């Protein structure tokens, strides 16, 4: 409606850096449990989901945690993985 989608899509197609935090990250996916019925931009496949209660995790997740890119072959990753501080209740599940 505001005309943001096309410029953002073009920017990302040019393989330029993009850092999406919270809503910015959720917006890139097809949708989110946090806003049922509202479509995301669909630039990345998948849906943002709340952490499942049956995992026994504290939600919201508040901690320093390791981060790593999703690669088919994880061998080239540096050891140890970089750590970032998180305060969140939602995630994008790893593809099966």
N, CA, C and O atoms as CSV, one atom per row, in Angstrom:
chain,resi,resn,atom,element,x,y,z
A,1,UNK,N,N,0.818,-1.184,0.000
A,1,UNK,CA,C,0.000,0.000,0.000
A,1,UNK,C,C,0.876,1.269,0.000
A,1,UNK,O,O,0.559,2.241,-0.685
A,2,UNK,N,N,1.958,1.253,0.757
A,2,UNK,CA,C,2.839,2.421,0.845
A,2,UNK,C,C,3.938,2.399,-0.207
A,2,UNK,O,O,4.670,3.377,-0.366
A,3,UNK,N,N,4.056,1.274,-0.934
A,3,UNK,CA,C,5.067,1.204,-1.987
A,3,UNK,C,C,6.451,0.807,-1.522
A,3,UNK,O,O,7.429,1.056,-2.227
A,4,UNK,N,N,6.559,0.187,-0.338
A,4,UNK,CA,C,7.864,-0.212,0.197
A,4,UNK,C,C,8.351,-1.543,-0.359
A,4,UNK,O,O,9.558,-1.774,-0.431
A,5,UNK,N,N,7.435,-2.421,-0.752
A,5,UNK,CA,C,7.804,-3.779,-1.124
A,5,UNK,C,C,8.757,-3.828,-2.321
A,5,UNK,O,O,9.797,-4.482,-2.250
A,6,UNK,N,N,8.426,-3.164,-3.386
A,6,UNK,CA,C,9.243,-3.235,-4.600
A,6,UNK,C,C,10.667,-2.718,-4.383
A,6,UNK,O,O,11.610,-3.387,-4.804
A,7,UNK,N,N,10.869,-1.556,-3.745
A,7,UNK,CA,C,12.248,-1.115,-3.507
A,7,UNK,C,C,13.029,-2.067,-2.594
A,7,UNK,O,O,14.215,-2.302,-2.827
A,8,UNK,N,N,12.383,-2.616,-1.561
A,8,UNK,CA,C,13.066,-3.563,-0.685
A,8,UNK,C,C,13.408,-4.841,-1.435
A,8,UNK,O,O,14.510,-5.370,-1.289
A,9,UNK,N,N,12.482,-5.337,-2.230
A,9,UNK,CA,C,12.724,-6.544,-3.014
A,9,UNK,C,C,13.894,-6.327,-3.980
A,9,UNK,O,O,14.754,-7.199,-4.103
A,10,UNK,N,N,13.939,-5.207,-4.650
A,10,UNK,CA,C,15.036,-4.898,-5.568
A,10,UNK,C,C,16.364,-4.803,-4.812
A,10,UNK,O,O,17.379,-5.322,-5.274
A,11,UNK,N,N,16.359,-4.155,-3.676
A,11,UNK,CA,C,17.553,-4.015,-2.841
A,11,UNK,C,C,18.109,-5.394,-2.478
A,11,UNK,O,O,19.312,-5.629,-2.600
A,12,UNK,N,N,17.237,-6.308,-2.032
A,12,UNK,CA,C,17.681,-7.639,-1.629
A,12,UNK,C,C,18.122,-8.486,-2.817
A,12,UNK,O,O,19.026,-9.309,-2.673
A,13,UNK,N,N,17.514,-8.307,-3.978
A,13,UNK,CA,C,17.928,-9.041,-5.183
A,13,UNK,C,C,19.337,-8.651,-5.614
A,13,UNK,O,O,20.020,-9.425,-6.285
A,14,UNK,N,N,19.768,-7.469,-5.235
A,14,UNK,CA,C,21.116,-7.008,-5.570
A,14,UNK,C,C,22.152,-7.534,-4.575
A,14,UNK,O,O,23.310,-7.118,-4.597
A,15,UNK,N,N,21.723,-8.452,-3.703
A,15,UNK,CA,C,22.605,-9.100,-2.728
A,15,UNK,C,C,23.294,-8.086,-1.822
A,15,UNK,O,O,24.474,-8.223,-1.497
A,16,UNK,N,N,22.552,-7.083,-1.426
A,16,UNK,CA,C,23.078,-6.044,-0.538
A,16,UNK,C,C,22.759,-6.418,0.905
A,16,UNK,O,O,21.806,-7.161,1.144
A,17,UNK,N,N,23.521,-5.930,1.862
A,17,UNK,CA,C,23.283,-6.310,3.257
A,17,UNK,C,C,21.947,-5.789,3.784
A,17,UNK,O,O,21.495,-4.699,3.435
A,18,UNK,N,N,21.342,-6.598,4.624
A,18,UNK,CA,C,20.074,-6.229,5.253
A,18,UNK,C,C,20.074,-6.816,6.650
A,18,UNK,O,O,20.329,-8.010,6.811
A,19,UNK,N,N,19.800,-6.022,7.652
A,19,UNK,CA,C,19.768,-6.486,9.029
A,19,UNK,C,C,18.370,-6.268,9.563
A,19,UNK,O,O,17.988,-5.144,9.890
A,20,UNK,N,N,17.605,-7.345,9.651
A,20,UNK,CA,C,16.230,-7.243,10.119
A,20,UNK,C,C,16.115,-7.676,11.566
A,20,UNK,O,O,16.401,-8.828,11.890
A,21,UNK,N,N,15.710,-6.787,12.425
A,21,UNK,CA,C,15.539,-7.099,13.849
A,21,UNK,C,C,14.051,-7.123,14.158
A,21,UNK,O,O,13.309,-6.231,13.747
A,22,UNK,N,N,13.617,-8.146,14.881
A,22,UNK,CA,C,12.250,-8.295,15.351
A,22,UNK,C,C,11.256,-8.216,14.200
A,22,UNK,O,O,11.192,-9.136,13.384
A,23,UNK,N,N,10.496,-7.163,14.117
A,23,UNK,CA,C,9.499,-7.031,13.060
A,23,UNK,C,C,10.152,-7.010,11.677
A,23,UNK,O,O,9.583,-7.523,10.714
A,24,UNK,N,N,11.342,-6.419,11.577
A,24,UNK,CA,C,12.052,-6.388,10.299
A,24,UNK,C,C,12.369,-7.784,9.793
A,24,UNK,O,O,12.261,-8.052,8.596
A,25,UNK,N,N,12.762,-8.683,10.704
A,25,UNK,CA,C,13.034,-10.069,10.335
A,25,UNK,C,C,11.737,-10.785,9.993
A,25,UNK,O,O,11.655,-11.483,8.982
A,26,UNK,N,N,10.725,-10.615,10.832
A,26,UNK,CA,C,9.453,-11.301,10.595
A,26,UNK,C,C,8.829,-10.905,9.263
A,26,UNK,O,O,8.231,-11.739,8.583
A,27,UNK,N,N,8.963,-9.658,8.894
A,27,UNK,CA,C,8.370,-9.144,7.660
A,27,UNK,C,C,8.892,-9.861,6.425
A,27,UNK,O,O,8.165,-9.989,5.439
A,28,UNK,N,N,10.135,-10.331,6.455
A,28,UNK,CA,C,10.728,-10.982,5.289
A,28,UNK,C,C,10.107,-12.336,4.981
A,28,UNK,O,O,10.194,-12.798,3.844
A,29,UNK,N,N,9.483,-12.987,5.962
A,29,UNK,CA,C,8.924,-14.318,5.784
A,29,UNK,C,C,7.477,-14.258,5.288
A,29,UNK,O,O,6.908,-13.181,5.110
A,30,UNK,N,N,6.901,-15.434,5.073
A,30,UNK,CA,C,5.554,-15.523,4.513
A,30,UNK,C,C,4.465,-15.105,5.504
A,30,UNK,O,O,3.378,-14.692,5.101
A,31,UNK,N,N,4.761,-15.212,6.789
A,31,UNK,CA,C,3.787,-14.821,7.792
A,31,UNK,C,C,4.329,-15.096,9.178
A,31,UNK,O,O,5.441,-15.603,9.326
A,32,UNK,N,N,3.540,-14.759,10.204
A,32,UNK,CA,C,3.979,-14.918,11.580
A,32,UNK,C,C,2.795,-15.243,12.478
A,32,UNK,O,O,1.703,-14.705,12.301
A,33,UNK,N,N,3.021,-16.128,13.444
A,33,UNK,CA,C,1.991,-16.412,14.441
A,33,UNK,C,C,1.657,-15.168,15.265
A,33,UNK,O,O,0.566,-15.063,15.825
A,34,UNK,N,N,2.587,-14.245,15.333
A,34,UNK,CA,C,2.361,-13.037,16.126
A,34,UNK,C,C,1.295,-12.144,15.489
A,34,UNK,O,O,0.649,-11.361,16.186
A,35,UNK,N,N,1.109,-12.251,14.186
A,35,UNK,CA,C,0.102,-11.464,13.475
A,35,UNK,C,C,-0.649,-12.375,12.509
A,35,UNK,O,O,-0.494,-12.276,11.292
A,36,UNK,N,N,-1.466,-13.264,13.075
A,36,UNK,CA,C,-2.230,-14.211,12.260
A,36,UNK,C,C,-3.072,-13.480,11.217
A,36,UNK,O,O,-3.692,-12.457,11.507
A,37,UNK,N,N,-3.082,-14.020,10.002
A,37,UNK,CA,C,-3.894,-13.445,8.939
A,37,UNK,C,C,-3.245,-12.301,8.193
A,37,UNK,O,O,-3.805,-11.812,7.211
A,38,UNK,N,N,-2.066,-11.858,8.637
A,38,UNK,CA,C,-1.351,-10.779,7.959
A,38,UNK,C,C,-0.207,-11.406,7.179
A,38,UNK,O,O,0.657,-12.060,7.763
A,39,UNK,N,N,-0.192,-11.216,5.883
A,39,UNK,CA,C,0.850,-11.799,5.047
A,39,UNK,C,C,2.152,-11.022,5.181
A,39,UNK,O,O,2.162,-9.793,5.237
A,40,UNK,N,N,3.252,-11.773,5.233
A,40,UNK,CA,C,4.563,-11.145,5.175
A,40,UNK,C,C,4.933,-10.876,3.727
A,40,UNK,O,O,4.132,-11.116,2.824
A,41,UNK,N,N,6.133,-10.381,3.505
A,41,UNK,CA,C,6.578,-10.093,2.148
A,41,UNK,C,C,6.887,-11.361,1.363
A,41,UNK,O,O,6.888,-11.334,0.132
A,42,UNK,N,N,7.148,-12.469,2.047
A,42,UNK,CA,C,7.404,-13.734,1.362
A,42,UNK,C,C,8.739,-13.771,0.642
A,42,UNK,O,O,8.921,-14.581,-0.267
A,43,UNK,N,N,9.685,-12.908,1.029
A,43,UNK,CA,C,11.000,-12.927,0.389
A,43,UNK,C,C,11.815,-14.131,0.851
A,43,UNK,O,O,12.732,-14.570,0.156
A,44,UNK,N,N,11.478,-14.665,2.025
A,44,UNK,CA,C,12.097,-15.886,2.538
A,44,UNK,C,C,10.983,-16.885,2.820
A,44,UNK,O,O,9.923,-16.495,3.310
A,45,UNK,N,N,11.200,-18.175,2.521
A,45,UNK,CA,C,10.148,-19.167,2.775
A,45,UNK,C,C,10.014,-19.461,4.262
A,45,UNK,O,O,10.999,-19.427,5.000
A,46,UNK,N,N,8.802,-19.747,4.694
A,46,UNK,CA,C,8.569,-20.151,6.071
A,46,UNK,C,C,7.743,-19.150,6.853
A,46,UNK,O,O,7.451,-18.043,6.400
A,47,UNK,N,N,7.376,-19.592,8.060
A,47,UNK,CA,C,6.575,-18.770,8.960
A,47,UNK,C,C,7.309,-18.603,10.279
A,47,UNK,O,O,8.002,-19.510,10.739
A,48,UNK,N,N,7.150,-17.444,10.876
A,48,UNK,CA,C,7.719,-17.164,12.190
A,48,UNK,C,C,6.752,-17.744,13.226
A,48,UNK,O,O,5.551,-17.479,13.182
A,49,UNK,N,N,7.290,-18.540,14.160
A,49,UNK,CA,C,6.459,-19.218,15.149
A,49,UNK,C,C,6.956,-18.921,16.558
A,49,UNK,O,O,8.144,-18.682,16.775
A,50,UNK,N,N,6.036,-18.939,17.503
A,50,UNK,CA,C,6.398,-18.798,18.915
A,50,UNK,C,C,7.178,-20.041,19.339
A,50,UNK,O,O,6.905,-21.135,18.844
A,51,UNK,N,N,8.135,-19.891,20.240
A,51,UNK,CA,C,8.849,-21.049,20.758
A,51,UNK,C,C,7.846,-22.027,21.365
A,51,UNK,O,O,6.990,-21.615,22.148
A,52,UNK,N,N,7.933,-23.322,21.019
A,52,UNK,CA,C,7.003,-24.300,21.593
A,52,UNK,C,C,7.219,-24.458,23.102
A,52,UNK,O,O,8.354,-24.473,23.578
A,53,UNK,N,N,6.135,-24.572,23.831
A,53,UNK,CA,C,6.221,-24.726,25.286
A,53,UNK,C,C,6.827,-26.066,25.684
A,53,UNK,O,O,7.444,-26.168,26.745
A,54,UNK,N,N,6.665,-27.099,24.854
A,54,UNK,CA,C,7.138,-28.438,25.221
A,54,UNK,C,C,8.661,-28.603,25.144
A,54,UNK,O,O,9.178,-29.662,25.500
A,55,UNK,N,N,9.385,-27.579,24.688
A,55,UNK,CA,C,10.843,-27.660,24.659
A,55,UNK,C,C,11.461,-27.342,26.021
A,55,UNK,O,O,12.659,-27.540,26.222
A,56,UNK,N,N,10.654,-26.855,26.944
A,56,UNK,CA,C,11.150,-26.537,28.271
A,56,UNK,C,C,12.026,-25.300,28.321
A,56,UNK,O,O,12.827,-25.146,29.243
A,57,UNK,N,N,11.886,-24.414,27.342
A,57,UNK,CA,C,12.680,-23.189,27.289
A,57,UNK,C,C,11.958,-22.052,27.991
A,57,UNK,O,O,10.728,-21.996,28.003
A,58,UNK,N,N,12.724,-21.155,28.569
A,58,UNK,CA,C,12.139,-19.946,29.137
A,58,UNK,C,C,11.759,-19.017,27.983
A,58,UNK,O,O,12.580,-18.721,27.115
A,59,UNK,N,N,10.518,-18.568,27.983
A,59,UNK,CA,C,10.042,-17.657,26.943
A,59,UNK,C,C,9.454,-16.444,27.639
A,59,UNK,O,O,8.554,-16.597,28.464
A,60,UNK,N,N,9.929,-15.243,27.337
A,60,UNK,CA,C,10.839,-14.953,26.233
A,60,UNK,C,C,12.253,-15.470,26.507
A,60,UNK,O,O,12.694,-15.577,27.652
A,61,UNK,N,N,12.937,-15.782,25.418
A,61,UNK,CA,C,14.327,-16.227,25.473
A,61,UNK,C,C,15.183,-14.987,25.706
A,61,UNK,O,O,15.215,-14.083,24.871
A,62,UNK,N,N,15.876,-14.946,26.843
A,62,UNK,CA,C,16.742,-13.815,27.183
A,62,UNK,C,C,18.097,-14.401,27.540
A,62,UNK,O,O,18.280,-14.942,28.630
A,63,UNK,N,N,19.058,-14.293,26.607
A,63,UNK,CA,C,20.361,-14.919,26.852
A,63,UNK,C,C,21.342,-14.576,25.746
A,63,UNK,O,O,20.965,-14.108,24.672
A,64,UNK,N,N,22.617,-14.823,26.043
A,64,UNK,CA,C,23.651,-14.819,25.010
A,64,UNK,C,C,23.611,-16.189,24.352
A,64,UNK,O,O,23.709,-17.205,25.040
A,65,UNK,N,N,23.469,-16.235,23.032
A,65,UNK,CA,C,23.387,-17.503,22.313
A,65,UNK,C,C,24.256,-17.456,21.071
A,65,UNK,O,O,24.491,-16.393,20.498
A,66,UNK,N,N,24.730,-18.630,20.664
A,66,UNK,CA,C,25.523,-18.735,19.447
A,66,UNK,C,C,24.653,-18.557,18.215
A,66,UNK,O,O,23.473,-18.908,18.222
A,67,UNK,N,N,25.231,-18.019,17.174
A,67,UNK,CA,C,24.533,-17.857,15.902
A,67,UNK,C,C,25.401,-18.432,14.787
A,67,UNK,O,O,26.630,-18.383,14.853
A,68,UNK,N,N,24.755,-18.972,13.777
A,68,UNK,CA,C,25.471,-19.532,12.633
A,68,UNK,C,C,24.556,-19.480,11.419
A,68,UNK,O,O,23.343,-19.643,11.552
A,69,UNK,N,N,25.121,-19.256,10.241
A,69,UNK,CA,C,24.285,-19.261,9.029
A,69,UNK,C,C,23.770,-20.665,8.758
A,69,UNK,O,O,24.408,-21.654,9.118
A,70,UNK,N,N,22.607,-20.739,8.117
A,70,UNK,CA,C,22.057,-22.034,7.732
A,70,UNK,C,C,22.728,-22.452,6.434
A,70,UNK,O,O,22.417,-21.929,5.364
A,71,UNK,N,N,23.652,-23.398,6.539
A,71,UNK,CA,C,24.380,-23.899,5.377
A,71,UNK,C,C,24.149,-25.392,5.232
A,71,UNK,O,O,23.954,-26.098,6.221
A,72,UNK,N,N,24.171,-25.864,4.004
A,72,UNK,CA,C,24.044,-27.295,3.779
A,72,UNK,C,C,25.233,-28.033,4.383
A,72,UNK,O,O,25.071,-29.110,4.957
A,73,UNK,N,N,26.437,-27.452,4.253
A,73,UNK,CA,C,27.646,-28.035,4.820
A,73,UNK,C,C,28.191,-27.048,5.842
A,73,UNK,O,O,28.673,-25.976,5.478
A,74,UNK,N,N,28.115,-27.406,7.120
A,74,UNK,CA,C,28.519,-26.483,8.184
A,74,UNK,C,C,30.028,-26.458,8.414
A,74,UNK,O,O,30.496,-25.728,9.288
A,75,UNK,N,N,30.791,-27.223,7.666
A,75,UNK,CA,C,32.231,-27.328,7.881
A,75,UNK,C,C,32.962,-25.991,7.883
A,75,UNK,O,O,33.835,-25.809,8.731
A,76,UNK,N,N,32.668,-25.040,6.991
A,76,UNK,CA,C,33.484,-23.824,6.965
A,76,UNK,C,C,33.227,-22.848,8.110
A,76,UNK,O,O,33.864,-21.797,8.172
A,77,UNK,N,N,32.310,-23.175,9.013
A,77,UNK,CA,C,32.001,-22.240,10.099
A,77,UNK,C,C,33.179,-22.106,11.050
A,77,UNK,O,O,33.867,-23.081,11.352
A,78,UNK,N,N,33.396,-20.902,11.509
A,78,UNK,CA,C,34.450,-20.644,12.491
A,78,UNK,C,C,34.056,-21.261,13.824
A,78,UNK,O,O,32.872,-21.363,14.145
A,79,UNK,N,N,35.034,-21.662,14.581
A,79,UNK,CA,C,34.766,-22.231,15.888
A,79,UNK,C,C,35.471,-21.372,16.928
A,79,UNK,O,O,36.650,-21.080,16.727
A,80,UNK,N,N,34.870,-20.957,17.985
A,80,UNK,CA,C,33.457,-21.127,18.304
A,80,UNK,C,C,32.584,-20.136,17.534
A,80,UNK,O,O,33.067,-19.142,16.992
A,81,UNK,N,N,31.300,-20.433,17.503
A,81,UNK,CA,C,30.390,-19.558,16.765
A,81,UNK,C,C,30.246,-18.217,17.485
A,81,UNK,O,O,30.366,-18.156,18.709
A,82,UNK,N,N,29.989,-17.142,16.731
A,82,UNK,CA,C,29.773,-15.841,17.369
A,82,UNK,C,C,28.544,-15.890,18.277
A,82,UNK,O,O,27.633,-16.686,18.051
A,83,UNK,N,N,28.523,-15.049,19.288
A,83,UNK,CA,C,27.400,-15.020,20.226
A,83,UNK,C,C,26.738,-13.641,20.193
A,83,UNK,O,O,27.407,-12.613,20.078
A,84,UNK,N,N,25.408,-13.648,20.296
A,84,UNK,CA,C,24.624,-12.412,20.305
A,84,UNK,C,C,23.647,-12.468,21.462
A,84,UNK,O,O,23.282,-13.548,21.926
A,85,UNK,N,N,23.225,-11.300,21.926
A,85,UNK,CA,C,22.264,-11.228,23.022
A,85,UNK,C,C,20.859,-11.183,22.443
A,85,UNK,O,O,20.559,-10.354,21.584
A,86,UNK,N,N,19.997,-12.081,22.918
A,86,UNK,CA,C,18.638,-12.197,22.409
A,86,UNK,C,C,17.618,-11.912,23.496
A,86,UNK,O,O,17.809,-12.284,24.654
A,87,UNK,N,N,16.534,-11.248,23.117
A,87,UNK,CA,C,15.339,-11.105,23.939
A,87,UNK,C,C,14.180,-11.284,22.960
A,87,UNK,O,O,13.773,-10.333,22.291
A,88,UNK,N,N,13.650,-12.507,22.879
A,88,UNK,CA,C,12.594,-12.759,21.900
A,88,UNK,C,C,11.762,-13.975,22.285
A,88,UNK,O,O,12.182,-14.795,23.101
A,89,UNK,N,N,10.584,-14.082,21.691
A,89,UNK,CA,C,9.661,-15.179,21.939
A,89,UNK,C,C,9.322,-15.945,20.668
A,89,UNK,O,O,8.591,-16.935,20.718
A,90,UNK,N,N,9.843,-15.500,19.536
A,90,UNK,CA,C,9.504,-16.105,18.258
A,90,UNK,C,C,10.764,-16.548,17.532
A,90,UNK,O,O,11.854,-16.039,17.792
A,91,UNK,N,N,10.603,-17.511,16.610
A,91,UNK,CA,C,11.722,-18.068,15.859
A,91,UNK,C,C,11.234,-18.512,14.490
A,91,UNK,O,O,10.033,-18.616,14.243
A,92,UNK,N,N,12.183,-18.770,13.612
A,92,UNK,CA,C,11.877,-19.393,12.334
A,92,UNK,C,C,12.452,-20.803,12.418
A,92,UNK,O,O,13.672,-20.965,12.459
A,93,UNK,N,N,11.599,-21.826,12.444
A,93,UNK,CA,C,12.106,-23.194,12.568
A,93,UNK,C,C,13.014,-23.582,11.406
A,93,UNK,O,O,12.815,-23.143,10.273
A,94,UNK,N,N,14.005,-24.405,11.702
A,94,UNK,CA,C,14.904,-24.918,10.666
A,94,UNK,C,C,14.088,-25.788,9.720
A,94,UNK,O,O,13.207,-26.524,10.166
A,95,UNK,N,N,14.368,-25.716,8.415
A,95,UNK,CA,C,13.651,-26.584,7.473
A,95,UNK,C,C,13.994,-28.053,7.715
A,95,UNK,O,O,15.108,-28.386,8.118
A,96,UNK,N,N,13.039,-28.902,7.467
A,96,UNK,CA,C,13.244,-30.355,7.676
A,96,UNK,C,C,14.144,-30.940,6.613
A,96,UNK,O,O,14.422,-32.139,6.632
